[in-house]
Amino acid sequence: MPKYLFSYHGGGPIETPEQGEQIMAAWGAWMQGLGEALVDGGNPTGASMTMTKGGSENGGGANPVSGYSVLQADSMEHAMELGKSCPMLDAQNGSIEISEALDM
């Protein structure tokens, strides 16, 4: 079954411990609901750099990745369906970039 990289963009700082608990509970419920489709729950990411042959750019570009997960699904459409209830879509400027991981 194909694997899909969910690259998360957006989100904001956690302002209170209670907010952090709510966010973690939402992510935990979403991931638990994925069952065997969840290959790697991933992690949030920290500061990033974009590197090219000619140099590098602080901040990872215009829309840096803020986290990732790896899921398996029958198709891109199925992967998108799995992503519809992801808490990232409720985050500040939250979006998910979904890419099929190609077997080599």
N, C-alpha and C positions, 0 to 999 in steps of 0.2 A: 504494500500500500504506500503511495507517495507520502513524503514528509513535506511539511510547509513551515517555513520560518516566519513567525509573527514578529515583526520589528515594530516596537511601540515608539510613538512620537508624542511629545507633549507631557502634560501633567505638571504639577507644581509642588512646592515644598509643603511638607506636612506641618501644620501650624500648632496642633495640640495632640497630646497622647490619645485622646478620645478619637480624634479624626484618624490618626494612624491605625487604631484598632478597627475602626469601621472600614477603612480601605483594605486592610489585611483580611478582614472577614469576607468582604465582597470578592476579593481575589481567590481566597480559599474555597468559597462556595462555587465560583465559576470553574476553577480547576478540578474540584471534586466531581462536578457535573459532567466534565469531559470524559471521565472514565478512561478507557484504554486509548482514546485518541490523544491523550497527553503523553508525549514522548519525553519532553524535558520542560519542566515548569519555568526554567530560565531564571533570570535575575534582573533587577534594575541595573542601569549602567551609570557610571560617574562621568567625570569630565572626559571630553573626547578631543581628538585631533583628526583632521583630514590630511592625509599624506598623498602627495603626487610626486612624480619624478623631479619636478621643479621646486619642491619645498613642501611646507605644511601650513595649515590654517588652524588656529585655535577655535575651539567650540564646535567642531564637527560639521561646519557648514550651516546653511540656512535652516535646516530642520533636523537637528541631531537625534540620534536614537536614544531613547530613555530607558529601554529594556527590551527583552526578547523572550520568546517561548518557542518550542518546536512541537507541532502537532502532526498527526497523521490523519489523512482524509482520503476519500475515494476520488475527489476532484477539487479543482479550485473553487467551484461553486459550493461544495460541501465544506471546505475550509472556511469560506466566507460565512456560511451559515453558522458554523461553530463560533466564529468571532462576533456575531451579532450581540451576544449578551456579555461580552468582555467588559470588565469595569473600566478599561482604558477609554472607552468611548464616552464615559461620563466624566472623565478628567478634564481639567482646563486645557483647551486646545488638543484634546486627545484624538489620536488616530492610530490605525494599524496598517502597516504595509505588509502584505502577505506575498511571499515568494515561494515557489515550488523549489525544493532542494533536488536537483537533478542527480541521478545516479551516474557515476563515471566509471 
